[in-house]
Amino acid sequence: MRKNKVVIGFLGTQLDSGKGAGRWEKWRPTVSLVQHEDVVIERLELLYTPPHRELAHVVRTDIQTASPETAVSLVPLQIADPWDFGEVYATLFDWTQGYRFDTEREEYWTHITTGTHVAQICLFLLVESRRIPGVLAQTSPPKRQQMGNPGSYALIDLDLSRYDVIAQRFGAEQRDALDFLKSGIATRNARFNALIEEVERVAVRSRAPILFTGPTGAGKSHLARRMFELKKARHQVEGDFVEVNCATLHGDGAASTLFGHKKGAFTGAAADRAGLLRTAHKGVLFLDEIGELGLDEQAMLLKAVEEKRFYPMGSDREVASDFELIAGTNRDLRTEVAAGRFREDLYARINLWSYQLPGLAERPEDIEPNLDHLLSRTGGELGRTVRLSAEARTAYLRFAQSPDALWSGNFRDLSASATRLATLADSGRIGLPLVEAEIARLRWLWQAASDARHGLAPAAGTVGRADLAALLGDETVESMDLFDQLQLAAVLQVCRQSRALSDAGRLLFQASRTQRTVVNDADRLRKYLARFGLDWGRASAHR
């Protein structure tokens, strides 16, 4: 079914003017709309302000002369100042609310060639927001003025999804932003990628506080800085990125560092200090470990976040700072609120956008691209190309992605590991021996945490799960009951503290040996060790 065309537009108080016969020899935008042979306008909603009522009637008469089939509805709008954006938009908005659009039977063109620039912008916004359904219409005069020549017109559909090139540009821009936030690393973890996609949208659309939670080394500080740089590139912030670790702030120094102080505010305050909140004016303030802030500082921060104003220590005059806040913590602030260690009102204020960054061990599929990125970066710093051999890469990733790789320091551990590998690589080639040595170093680094995780109590010289894995292999240890792991670890501990096989056997079987007619403690121990493929030499190593 063909839909009737309806045009909505302002009367052009200058371009549409004219009373004498000569007016037909000039190009008038509103009249020209009905003079195109290929277009039939069923109705024109002609908006005008009361002072131009007479001209509106003249234009209506001329349109009916040029196109008798076009009905012209004169719509007076009570606008005192046509250059006042707020007044014009509010008036047009109210009119659209009361207008009965019939999109099943009518299609709407919004004419933006006439009216003040303010009116044109307001009409654009109303069409873009779909308050006025349809498209924009622009008219242009003919190259040479001649009677009856209506010039040209163009339609603009603000549904950008219909413009492939524009959609591609927007898509490319978003992909570039995601790539920037991830430092160009092709991460594969679905949860992390979804998190970054939302962070990107929030970063470019919101100035509200953002809270990053997660273990130490998960990348909270790095992501906060990348968000700032993204905002800076989009001209959304003018100031600096100011970072402070709240765990380092104590006593009077905490409030002074954040909010500044007046000279003499406390002992040692020899001069005025602006404070980091003021330093972050028009920029981004990143408060890492915000859960470490004292309750007094939390109260001052709440006021600063809500009002953008606060009192420096020792001052009776407020100062202002328009900063954007990003906070980070490895604590569960819900627990801290319940325990009374963190203000509930501040938590509510900074928890609008809250993201839990997963630790590296939760993202095993992202270890390889991050390792490649770190090796490339470190190699660049060393002035050479660094590469893993195929077998070295396989061995490293097998361990790095296994349950034994705790990555308790997260990306800090991985960065340190990559730095060691790159630095020790001869001619930039990382071979299997170097990787095996690095794996042993990482096992040692995480041994205490691994023992605690598997129920092996740590003590000086104690044999732990890492030792069992080094002797038997990860798969064998994983297949053993915890009882067998604990028993074997205890036996190995005795072996490593004994001078000979017989000494270890005598100590291990001291009680039961008195009940035997044939005493051969060494043989009993040898047979026990053989069950696990061990001999005395391997069992007693590293005494």
Secondary structure as a PSIPRED ss2 file (coil, helix, strand):
# PSIPRED VFORMAT (PSIPRED V4.0)

   1 M C   1.000  0.000  0.000
   2 R C   1.000  0.000  0.000
   3 K C   1.000  0.000  0.000
   4 N E   0.000  0.000  1.000
   5 K E   0.000  0.000  1.000
   6 V E   0.000  0.000  1.000
   7 V E   0.000  0.000  1.000
   8 I E   0.000  0.000  1.000
   9 G E   0.000  0.000  1.000
  10 F E   0.000  0.000  1.000
  11 L C   1.000  0.000  0.000
  12 G C   1.000  0.000  0.000
  13 T C   1.000  0.000  0.000
  14 Q C   1.000  0.000  0.000
  15 L C   1.000  0.000  0.000
  16 D C   1.000  0.000  0.000
  17 S C   1.000  0.000  0.000
  18 G C   1.000  0.000  0.000
  19 K C   1.000  0.000  0.000
  20 G C   1.000  0.000  0.000
  21 A H   0.000  1.000  0.000
  22 G H   0.000  1.000  0.000
  23 R H   0.000  1.000  0.000
  24 W H   0.000  1.000  0.000
  25 E H   0.000  1.000  0.000
  26 K C   1.000  0.000  0.000
  27 W C   1.000  0.000  0.000
  28 R C   1.000  0.000  0.000
  29 P H   0.000  1.000  0.000
  30 T H   0.000  1.000  0.000
  31 V H   0.000  1.000  0.000
  32 S H   0.000  1.000  0.000
  33 L C   1.000  0.000  0.000
  34 V C   1.000  0.000  0.000
  35 Q C   1.000  0.000  0.000
  36 H C   1.000  0.000  0.000
  37 E C   1.000  0.000  0.000
  38 D C   1.000  0.000  0.000
  39 V C   1.000  0.000  0.000
  40 V C   1.000  0.000  0.000
  41 I E   0.000  0.000  1.000
  42 E E   0.000  0.000  1.000
  43 R E   0.000  0.000  1.000
  44 L E   0.000  0.000  1.000
  45 E E   0.000  0.000  1.000
  46 L E   0.000  0.000  1.000
  47 L E   0.000  0.000  1.000
  48 Y E   0.000  0.000  1.000
  49 T C   1.000  0.000  0.000
  50 P H   0.000  1.000  0.000
  51 P H   0.000  1.000  0.000
  52 H H   0.000  1.000  0.000
  53 R H   0.000  1.000  0.000
  54 E H   0.000  1.000  0.000
  55 L H   0.000  1.000  0.000
  56 A H   0.000  1.000  0.000
  57 H H   0.000  1.000  0.000
  58 V H   0.000  1.000  0.000
  59 V H   0.000  1.000  0.000
  60 R H   0.000  1.000  0.000
  61 T H   0.000  1.000  0.000
  62 D H   0.000  1.000  0.000
  63 I H   0.000  1.000  0.000
  64 Q H   0.000  1.000  0.000
  65 T H   0.000  1.000  0.000
  66 A H   0.000  1.000  0.000
  67 S C   1.000  0.000  0.000
  68 P C   1.000  0.000  0.000
  69 E C   1.000  0.000  0.000
  70 T C   1.000  0.000  0.000
  71 A E   0.000  0.000  1.000
  72 V E   0.000  0.000  1.000
  73 S E   0.000  0.000  1.000
  74 L E   0.000  0.000  1.000
  75 V E   0.000  0.000  1.000
  76 P E   0.000  0.000  1.000
  77 L C   1.000  0.000  0.000
  78 Q C   1.000  0.000  0.000
  79 I C   1.000  0.000  0.000
  80 A C   1.000  0.000  0.000
  81 D C   1.000  0.000  0.000
  82 P C   1.000  0.000  0.000
  83 W C   1.000  0.000  0.000
  84 D C   1.000  0.000  0.000
  85 F H   0.000  1.000  0.000
  86 G H   0.000  1.000  0.000
  87 E H   0.000  1.000  0.000
  88 V H   0.000  1.000  0.000
  89 Y H   0.000  1.000  0.000
  90 A H   0.000  1.000  0.000
  91 T H   0.000  1.000  0.000
  92 L H   0.000  1.000  0.000
  93 F H   0.000  1.000  0.000
  94 D H   0.000  1.000  0.000
  95 W H   0.000  1.000  0.000
  96 T H   0.000  1.000  0.000
  97 Q H   0.000  1.000  0.000
  98 G H   0.000  1.000  0.000
  99 Y C   1.000  0.000  0.000
 100 R C   1.000  0.000  0.000
 101 F C   1.000  0.000  0.000
 102 D C   1.000  0.000  0.000
 103 T C   1.000  0.000  0.000
 104 E C   1.000  0.000  0.000
 105 R C   1.000  0.000  0.000
 106 E E   0.000  0.000  1.000
 107 E E   0.000  0.000  1.000
 108 Y E   0.000  0.000  1.000
 109 W E   0.000  0.000  1.000
 110 T E   0.000  0.000  1.000
 111 H E   0.000  0.000  1.000
 112 I C   1.000  0.000  0.000
 113 T C   1.000  0.000  0.000
 114 T C   1.000  0.000  0.000
 115 G C   1.000  0.000  0.000
 116 T C   1.000  0.000  0.000
 117 H H   0.000  1.000  0.000
 118 V H   0.000  1.000  0.000
 119 A H   0.000  1.000  0.000
 120 Q H   0.000  1.000  0.000
 121 I H   0.000  1.000  0.000
 122 C H   0.000  1.000  0.000
 123 L H   0.000  1.000  0.000
 124 F H   0.000  1.000  0.000
 125 L H   0.000  1.000  0.000
 126 L H   0.000  1.000  0.000
 127 V H   0.000  1.000  0.000
 128 E H   0.000  1.000  0.000
 129 S C   1.000  0.000  0.000
 130 R C   1.000  0.000  0.000
 131 R C   1.000  0.000  0.000
 132 I C   1.000  0.000  0.000
 133 P C   1.000  0.000  0.000
 134 G C   1.000  0.000  0.000
 135 V E   0.000  0.000  1.000
 136 L E   0.000  0.000  1.000
 137 A E   0.000  0.000  1.000
 138 Q E   0.000  0.000  1.000
 139 T E   0.000  0.000  1.000
 140 S E   0.000  0.000  1.000
 141 P C   1.000  0.000  0.000
 142 P C   1.000  0.000  0.000
 143 K C   1.000  0.000  0.000
 144 R C   1.000  0.000  0.000
 145 Q C   1.000  0.000  0.000
 146 Q C   1.000  0.000  0.000
 147 M C   1.000  0.000  0.000
 148 G C   1.000  0.000  0.000
 149 N C   1.000  0.000  0.000
 150 P C   1.000  0.000  0.000
 151 G C   1.000  0.000  0.000
 152 S E   0.000  0.000  1.000
 153 Y E   0.000  0.000  1.000
 154 A E   0.000  0.000  1.000
 155 L E   0.000  0.000  1.000
 156 I E   0.000  0.000  1.000
 157 D C   1.000  0.000  0.000
 158 L C   1.000  0.000  0.000
 159 D C   1.000  0.000  0.000
 160 L H   0.000  1.000  0.000
 161 S H   0.000  1.000  0.000
 162 R H   0.000  1.000  0.000
 163 Y C   1.000  0.000  0.000
 164 D H   0.000  1.000  0.000
 165 V H   0.000  1.000  0.000
 166 I H   0.000  1.000  0.000
 167 A H   0.000  1.000  0.000
 168 Q H   0.000  1.000  0.000
 169 R H   0.000  1.000  0.000
 170 F H   0.000  1.000  0.000
 171 G H   0.000  1.000  0.000
 172 A H   0.000  1.000  0.000
 173 E H   0.000  1.000  0.000
 174 Q H   0.000  1.000  0.000
 175 R H   0.000  1.000  0.000
 176 D H   0.000  1.000  0.000
 177 A H   0.000  1.000  0.000
 178 L H   0.000  1.000  0.000
 179 D H   0.000  1.000  0.000
 180 F H   0.000  1.000  0.000
 181 L H   0.000  1.000  0.000
 182 K C   1.000  0.000  0.000
 183 S C   1.000  0.000  0.000
 184 G C   1.000  0.000  0.000
 185 I C   1.000  0.000  0.000
 186 A C   1.000  0.000  0.000
 187 T C   1.000  0.000  0.000
 188 R C   1.000  0.000  0.000
 189 N C   1.000  0.000  0.000
 190 A H   0.000  1.000  0.000
 191 R H   0.000  1.000  0.000
 192 F H   0.000  1.000  0.000
 193 N H   0.000  1.000  0.000
 194 A H   0.000  1.000  0.000
 195 L H   0.000  1.000  0.000
 196 I H   0.000  1.000  0.000
 197 E H   0.000  1.000  0.000
 198 E H   0.000  1.000  0.000
 199 V H   0.000  1.000  0.000
 200 E H   0.000  1.000  0.000
 201 R H   0.000  1.000  0.000
 202 V H   0.000  1.000  0.000
 203 A H   0.000  1.000  0.000
 204 V H   0.000  1.000  0.000
 205 R H   0.000  1.000  0.000
 206 S C   1.000  0.000  0.000
 207 R C   1.000  0.000  0.000
 208 A C   1.000  0.000  0.000
 209 P C   1.000  0.000  0.000
 210 I E   0.000  0.000  1.000
 211 L E   0.000  0.000  1.000
 212 F E   0.000  0.000  1.000
 213 T E   0.000  0.000  1.000
 214 G C   1.000  0.000  0.000
 215 P C   1.000  0.000  0.000
 216 T C   1.000  0.000  0.000
 217 G C   1.000  0.000  0.000
 218 A C   1.000  0.000  0.000
 219 G C   1.000  0.000  0.000
 220 K H   0.000  1.000  0.000
 221 S H   0.000  1.000  0.000
 222 H H   0.000  1.000  0.000
 223 L H   0.000  1.000  0.000
 224 A H   0.000  1.000  0.000
 225 R H   0.000  1.000  0.000
 226 R H   0.000  1.000  0.000
 227 M H   0.000  1.000  0.000
 228 F H   0.000  1.000  0.000
 229 E H   0.000  1.000  0.000
 230 L H   0.000  1.000  0.000
 231 K H   0.000  1.000  0.000
 232 K H   0.000  1.000  0.000
 233 A H   0.000  1.000  0.000
 234 R C   1.000  0.000  0.000
 235 H C   1.000  0.000  0.000
 236 Q C   1.000  0.000  0.000
 237 V C   1.000  0.000  0.000
 238 E C   1.000  0.000  0.000
 239 G C   1.000  0.000  0.000
 240 D C   1.000  0.000  0.000
 241 F E   0.000  0.000  1.000
 242 V E   0.000  0.000  1.000
 243 E E   0.000  0.000  1.000
 244 V E   0.000  0.000  1.000
 245 N E   0.000  0.000  1.000
 246 C H   0.000  1.000  0.000
 247 A H   0.000  1.000  0.000
 248 T H   0.000  1.000  0.000
 249 L C   1.000  0.000  0.000
 250 H C   1.000  0.000  0.000
 251 G C   1.000  0.000  0.000
 252 D H   0.000  1.000  0.000
 253 G H   0.000  1.000  0.000
 254 A H   0.000  1.000  0.000
 255 A H   0.000  1.000  0.000
 256 S H   0.000  1.000  0.000
 257 T H   0.000  1.000  0.000
 258 L H   0.000  1.000  0.000
 259 F H   0.000  1.000  0.000
 260 G C   1.000  0.000  0.000
 261 H E   0.000  0.000  1.000
 262 K C   1.000  0.000  0.000
 263 K C   1.000  0.000  0.000
 264 G C   1.000  0.000  0.000
 265 A C   1.000  0.000  0.000
 266 F C   1.000  0.000  0.000
 267 T C   1.000  0.000  0.000
 268 G C   1.000  0.000  0.000
 269 A C   1.000  0.000  0.000
 270 A C   1.000  0.000  0.000
 271 A C   1.000  0.000  0.000
 272 D C   1.000  0.000  0.000
 273 R E   0.000  0.000  1.000
 274 A C   1.000  0.000  0.000
 275 G C   1.000  0.000  0.000
 276 L H   0.000  1.000  0.000
 277 L H   0.000  1.000  0.000
 278 R H   0.000  1.000  0.000
 279 T H   0.000  1.000  0.000
 280 A C   1.000  0.000  0.000
 281 H C   1.000  0.000  0.000
 282 K C   1.000  0.000  0.000
 283 G C   1.000  0.000  0.000
 284 V E   0.000  0.000  1.000
 285 L E   0.000  0.000  1.000
 286 F E   0.000  0.000  1.000
 287 L E   0.000  0.000  1.000
 288 D E   0.000  0.000  1.000
 289 E C   1.000  0.000  0.000
 290 I H   0.000  1.000  0.000
 291 G H   0.000  1.000  0.000
 292 E H   0.000  1.000  0.000
 293 L C   1.000  0.000  0.000
 294 G C   1.000  0.000  0.000
 295 L H   0.000  1.000  0.000
 296 D H   0.000  1.000  0.000
 297 E H   0.000  1.000  0.000
 298 Q H   0.000  1.000  0.000
 299 A H   0.000  1.000  0.000
 300 M H   0.000  1.000  0.000
 301 L H   0.000  1.000  0.000
 302 L H   0.000  1.000  0.000
 303 K H   0.000  1.000  0.000
 304 A H   0.000  1.000  0.000
 305 V H   0.000  1.000  0.000
 306 E H   0.000  1.000  0.000
 307 E H   0.000  1.000  0.000
 308 K C   1.000  0.000  0.000
 309 R E   0.000  0.000  1.000
 310 F E   0.000  0.000  1.000
 311 Y C   1.000  0.000  0.000
 312 P C   1.000  0.000  0.000
 313 M E   0.000  0.000  1.000
 314 G C   1.000  0.000  0.000
 315 S C   1.000  0.000  0.000
 316 D C   1.000  0.000  0.000
 317 R C   1.000  0.000  0.000
 318 E C   1.000  0.000  0.000
 319 V E   0.000  0.000  1.000
 320 A E   0.000  0.000  1.000
 321 S C   1.000  0.000  0.000
 322 D C   1.000  0.000  0.000
 323 F C   1.000  0.000  0.000
 324 E E   0.000  0.000  1.000
 325 L E   0.000  0.000  1.000
 326 I E   0.000  0.000  1.000
 327 A E   0.000  0.000  1.000
 328 G E   0.000  0.000  1.000
 329 T E   0.000  0.000  1.000
 330 N C   1.000  0.000  0.000
 331 R C   1.000  0.000  0.000
 332 D C   1.000  0.000  0.000
 333 L H   0.000  1.000  0.000
 334 R H   0.000  1.000  0.000
 335 T H   0.000  1.000  0.000
 336 E H   0.000  1.000  0.000
 337 V H   0.000  1.000  0.000
 338 A H   0.000  1.000  0.000
 339 A C   1.000  0.000  0.000
 340 G C   1.000  0.000  0.000
 341 R C   1.000  0.000  0.000
 342 F C   1.000  0.000  0.000
 343 R C   1.000  0.000  0.000
 344 E H   0.000  1.000  0.000
 345 D H   0.000  1.000  0.000
 346 L H   0.000  1.000  0.000
 347 Y H   0.000  1.000  0.000
 348 A H   0.000  1.000  0.000
 349 R H   0.000  1.000  0.000
 350 I H   0.000  1.000  0.000
 351 N C   1.000  0.000  0.000
 352 L C   1.000  0.000  0.000
 353 W E   0.000  0.000  1.000
 354 S E   0.000  0.000  1.000
 355 Y E   0.000  0.000  1.000
 356 Q E   0.000  0.000  1.000
 357 L C   1.000  0.000  0.000
 358 P C   1.000  0.000  0.000
 359 G C   1.000  0.000  0.000
 360 L H   0.000  1.000  0.000
 361 A H   0.000  1.000  0.000
 362 E H   0.000  1.000  0.000
 363 R C   1.000  0.000  0.000
 364 P H   0.000  1.000  0.000
 365 E H   0.000  1.000  0.000
 366 D H   0.000  1.000  0.000
 367 I H   0.000  1.000  0.000
 368 E H   0.000  1.000  0.000
 369 P H   0.000  1.000  0.000
 370 N H   0.000  1.000  0.000
 371 L H   0.000  1.000  0.000
 372 D H   0.000  1.000  0.000
 373 H H   0.000  1.000  0.000
 374 L H   0.000  1.000  0.000
 375 L H   0.000  1.000  0.000
 376 S H   0.000  1.000  0.000
 377 R H   0.000  1.000  0.000
 378 T H   0.000  1.000  0.000
 379 G H   0.000  1.000  0.000
 380 G H   0.000  1.000  0.000
 381 E H   0.000  1.000  0.000
 382 L H   0.000  1.000  0.000
 383 G C   1.000  0.000  0.000
 384 R C   1.000  0.000  0.000
 385 T C   1.000  0.000  0.000
 386 V C   1.000  0.000  0.000
 387 R E   0.000  0.000  1.000
 388 L E   0.000  0.000  1.000
 389 S C   1.000  0.000  0.000
 390 A H   0.000  1.000  0.000
 391 E H   0.000  1.000  0.000
 392 A H   0.000  1.000  0.000
 393 R H   0.000  1.000  0.000
 394 T H   0.000  1.000  0.000
 395 A H   0.000  1.000  0.000
 396 Y H   0.000  1.000  0.000
 397 L H   0.000  1.000  0.000
 398 R H   0.000  1.000  0.000
 399 F H   0.000  1.000  0.000
 400 A H   0.000  1.000  0.000
 401 Q C   1.000  0.000  0.000
 402 S C   1.000  0.000  0.000
 403 P C   1.000  0.000  0.000
 404 D C   1.000  0.000  0.000
 405 A C   1.000  0.000  0.000
 406 L C   1.000  0.000  0.000
 407 W C   1.000  0.000  0.000
 408 S C   1.000  0.000  0.000
 409 G C   1.000  0.000  0.000
 410 N C   1.000  0.000  0.000
 411 F H   0.000  1.000  0.000
 412 R H   0.000  1.000  0.000
 413 D H   0.000  1.000  0.000
 414 L H   0.000  1.000  0.000
 415 S H   0.000  1.000  0.000
 416 A H   0.000  1.000  0.000
 417 S H   0.000  1.000  0.000
 418 A H   0.000  1.000  0.000
 419 T H   0.000  1.000  0.000
 420 R H   0.000  1.000  0.000
 421 L H   0.000  1.000  0.000
 422 A H   0.000  1.000  0.000
 423 T H   0.000  1.000  0.000
 424 L H   0.000  1.000  0.000
 425 A C   1.000  0.000  0.000
 426 D E   0.000  0.000  1.000
 427 S C   1.000  0.000  0.000
 428 G C   1.000  0.000  0.000
 429 R E   0.000  0.000  1.000
 430 I E   0.000  0.000  1.000
 431 G C   1.000  0.000  0.000
 432 L H   0.000  1.000  0.000
 433 P H   0.000  1.000  0.000
 434 L H   0.000  1.000  0.000
 435 V H   0.000  1.000  0.000
 436 E H   0.000  1.000  0.000
 437 A H   0.000  1.000  0.000
 438 E H   0.000  1.000  0.000
 439 I H   0.000  1.000  0.000
 440 A H   0.000  1.000  0.000
 441 R H   0.000  1.000  0.000
 442 L H   0.000  1.000  0.000
 443 R H   0.000  1.000  0.000
 444 W H   0.000  1.000  0.000
 445 L H   0.000  1.000  0.000
 446 W H   0.000  1.000  0.000
 447 Q H   0.000  1.000  0.000
 448 A H   0.000  1.000  0.000
 449 A H   0.000  1.000  0.000
 450 S H   0.000  1.000  0.000
 451 D H   0.000  1.000  0.000
 452 A H   0.000  1.000  0.000
 453 R H   0.000  1.000  0.000
 454 H C   1.000  0.000  0.000
 455 G C   1.000  0.000  0.000
 456 L C   1.000  0.000  0.000
 457 A C   1.000  0.000  0.000
 458 P C   1.000  0.000  0.000
 459 A C   1.000  0.000  0.000
 460 A C   1.000  0.000  0.000
 461 G C   1.000  0.000  0.000
 462 T C   1.000  0.000  0.000
 463 V C   1.000  0.000  0.000
 464 G C   1.000  0.000  0.000
 465 R H   0.000  1.000  0.000
 466 A H   0.000  1.000  0.000
 467 D H   0.000  1.000  0.000
 468 L H   0.000  1.000  0.000
 469 A H   0.000  1.000  0.000
 470 A H   0.000  1.000  0.000
 471 L H   0.000  1.000  0.000
 472 L H   0.000  1.000  0.000
 473 G C   1.000  0.000  0.000
 474 D H   0.000  1.000  0.000
 475 E H   0.000  1.000  0.000
 476 T H   0.000  1.000  0.000
 477 V H   0.000  1.000  0.000
 478 E H   0.000  1.000  0.000
 479 S H   0.000  1.000  0.000
 480 M C   1.000  0.000  0.000
 481 D C   1.000  0.000  0.000
 482 L H   0.000  1.000  0.000
 483 F H   0.000  1.000  0.000
 484 D H   0.000  1.000  0.000
 485 Q H   0.000  1.000  0.000
 486 L H   0.000  1.000  0.000
 487 Q H   0.000  1.000  0.000
 488 L H   0.000  1.000  0.000
 489 A H   0.000  1.000  0.000
 490 A H   0.000  1.000  0.000
 491 V H   0.000  1.000  0.000
 492 L H   0.000  1.000  0.000
 493 Q H   0.000  1.000  0.000
 494 V H   0.000  1.000  0.000
 495 C H   0.000  1.000  0.000
 496 R H   0.000  1.000  0.000
 497 Q H   0.000  1.000  0.000
 498 S C   1.000  0.000  0.000
 499 R C   1.000  0.000  0.000
 500 A C   1.000  0.000  0.000
 501 L H   0.000  1.000  0.000
 502 S H   0.000  1.000  0.000
 503 D H   0.000  1.000  0.000
 504 A H   0.000  1.000  0.000
 505 G H   0.000  1.000  0.000
 506 R H   0.000  1.000  0.000
 507 L H   0.000  1.000  0.000
 508 L H   0.000  1.000  0.000
 509 F C   1.000  0.000  0.000
 510 Q C   1.000  0.000  0.000
 511 A C   1.000  0.000  0.000
 512 S H   0.000  1.000  0.000
 513 R H   0.000  1.000  0.000
 514 T H   0.000  1.000  0.000
 515 Q H   0.000  1.000  0.000
 516 R C   1.000  0.000  0.000
 517 T C   1.000  0.000  0.000
 518 V C   1.000  0.000  0.000
 519 V C   1.000  0.000  0.000
 520 N C   1.000  0.000  0.000
 521 D H   0.000  1.000  0.000
 522 A H   0.000  1.000  0.000
 523 D H   0.000  1.000  0.000
 524 R H   0.000  1.000  0.000
 525 L H   0.000  1.000  0.000
 526 R H   0.000  1.000  0.000
 527 K H   0.000  1.000  0.000
 528 Y H   0.000  1.000  0.000
 529 L H   0.000  1.000  0.000
 530 A H   0.000  1.000  0.000
 531 R C   1.000  0.000  0.000
 532 F C   1.000  0.000  0.000
 533 G C   1.000  0.000  0.000
 534 L C   1.000  0.000  0.000
 535 D C   1.000  0.000  0.000
 536 W H   0.000  1.000  0.000
 537 G H   0.000  1.000  0.000
 538 R H   0.000  1.000  0.000
 539 A H   0.000  1.000  0.000
 540 S C   1.000  0.000  0.000
 541 A C   1.000  0.000  0.000
 542 H C   1.000  0.000  0.000
 543 R C   1.000  0.000  0.000
